[in-house]
Amino acid sequence: MYPLTLMYPLTFGRRISAVVSLLFLLALGVNVSAQTSDGKLRSPAHQLASEAYKAFASGDYISAGDLARRAVALEPTNGDYLLLLADSSANTGDMEMTRSALTRYSSLPATIASPPSLDVAYRAIRAHDDDLALRYFAEARERGELTPVAALDAAYAARRQYRDADTLDWLDRYLTMDNGASQLDPEQQKNARALQNRMTQRWHGQHYMYGGPAGWGVGGVSPSGQRNMIQTGVELSYSPNIHLLRTDGGIAFFGRYFMTLYDADGAATGRETGQPALGVRWRPMRDKNLVLEYARYFELGEATRDDNMFRVAYSTGSDPDGSTAWKLFAEANHFVDSEQTMGTFYLSYGWNIFYGANSNPISLNIALISTYDSSMDQPDATSIAPEISHRFSLNERWGTNFDLTLQYRIPIAGDMERARGPAVITAFSF
């Protein structure tokens, strides 16, 4: 699981956008006032605009918007008034009017007095008009005004519009630009490379290892006993960039092989439990980690199964760079032929401890863990566990990580034996 991509990431460019806009509007307001005071320009539109600029500067955005709207009605092709209307409307939360004003502004010819393209691009982002923002980001690129931070914001805007080719182009520009290196925040670079990897890498692999109370079997493998066990497995998947919907996360084909290495009840282990499976998974929403999966299990060892499995899983969580952390994971697996249903629910909350520059934090959590297996006499097992987890980034460019989780489970409901004891979970992804 990886954290969702940020919808409107806070970058340096967006932080200064409001300041730039205000200074630009104040400058225009002074200019209009000067013009009207010398007797050369005394049109009703200029008088309304002058009052609108004063209201905006004082923070009265409702009055500023009303005055700007009246000025635009008198001079509908005045770009300065349209921008004032857009900014006033944005500050009152009227994004529909903001987008309308910016769209009308974009149809006007550029002049020497026009604001920088990036200024308009960030206005459009604030109004949630990514298409218009991308137009002005591209214009800034052509004019040589593009900064690394702006390139990153353009990449996220393209991502939100599901324009994959444009997203990768902007990410590449951001990661390869060498001007303004001081703007390149290490965490932003890390997130940008991670997004680039997710979008370009077709092959993915993971190796799992679990040791602990039975009932937590990974990969849909049924626990072979009632108490402690050790399971391991590997999965290799290929994503061919096939989408059923414009907004989905694509389809992936996979093959997996799991095995039980140890069982405290003395049940079958080793090659007898070697369980292969082939399947396909689909993420119906790109920015939500919801997975729908079908897998065909093949009987290989004496303790394996020949069955069809359907699985649904969902995970989400907090920003991994925050001081506090929470995570939610839930899945349900149903084996059709054997009529067995297995489920897992996991919810944790805790604190992140950062111990080095650009490193992943160590998370100290309290977790609620519940498992379900319809084949057991007592199907459910629920526990609370203090937990320590950490991700080791082995190769940032290729997205290679090693995750380690340590738990001690304290039973609170259901099968007490299956909910008690230490657990170790590792995952190596590449």
Buried (B, 14 or more C-beta within 10 A) or exposed (E): BBBBBBEBBEBBBBEBBBEBBEEBBBEBBEBBBEBBEEEEBEEEBBBBBBBBBBBBBEEBBEBBBBBBBBBBEBBEEBBBBBBBBBBBBBBBEBBEBBBBBBBBBBEEEEEEEBBBBBBBBBBBBBBBBBEBBBBBBBBBBEEEBBBBBBBBBBBBBBBBBBBBEBBBBBBBBBBEBEEEEEBBBEEBBBBBBBBBBBBEEEEBEBBBBBBBBBBBBBBBBBBBBBBBBBBBBBBBBEBEEEBEEEEBBBBBBBBBBBBBBBBBEEBBBEEBBBBBBEBBBBBEEBBBBBBEBEBEBEEBBEBBBEBBBBBBBBBBBBEBBEEEBBBBBBBBBBBEEBEBBBBBBBBBBBBBEEEEEEEBBBBBBEBBBBBBBBEBEBBBBBBBBBBBBBBEBEEBEEBBBBBBBBBBBEBBEBBBBBBBBEBEBBBBBB
